[in-house]
Amino acid sequence: MNAKRLFFVLLASLGLMLFGIGAATYAISTMLTSRSTQLASSKASVEQLTSQQNGIAKSKQDIAEYAELETIAKTIVPQDKDQAEAVRQIVKIASASGVTLTSITFPSSDLGNAKGGSSNLSQLVPVENIAGVYDLQISLGNNASNPVTFNQLNNFLRGLENNRRTAIVGSINIQPQQDNPNQIVFTLIINTFIKPS
């Protein structure tokens, strides 16, 4: 083999080596890019799972923390709209306050109507921002034949305030008697709260 031929063989070998190194570098670079993408995706998945796990742990902690409050709420807020019981309690409070009620009315019911169906939520209005709790308004009052003093009305309102079925007085209308301003006639709307089970 002469020198010229050896030179071309070495030159061809060097070219093949450079091509091989370039191809290997490209293959390794492609593989590293692919692995980097997989690693970033895996890292994002791990962060998401960790975040979800932390959220679940926080939710479990909140459930444990507020379990007693839920039990209290179930005890305090009635689970049915037993109107007879509500009337019985209102009349008892009125009697204890020296107030004679001449009217106790509930909103009209759509039970039995084609639209209303047979829902036990008839007459109830959902309470805003409190899921599963409903409001039932009850209108009540006395008339000129049964006026009361302001103190009697005040005692009656306090009794309603402390009753578990009648939590809030929504509105009140008071009219003093013309012949005796110390005697008043009133109408009021109370909101009762119900959390059906």
Buried (B, 14 or more C-beta within 10 A) or exposed (E): EEEEEEEEEEEEEEEEEEEEEEEEEEEEEEEEEEEEEEEEEEEEEEEEEEEEEEEEEEEEEEEEEEEEEEEEBEEEBBEEBEBEEBBEBBBEBBEEBEBBBEEBEBEEEBEEEEEEEEEEBBBBEEBEEEEEBBBBBBBBBBEEEEBBBBEBBEBBBEBBEEBEBBBEEEEEEEEEEEEEEEBBBBBBBBBBBBBEE
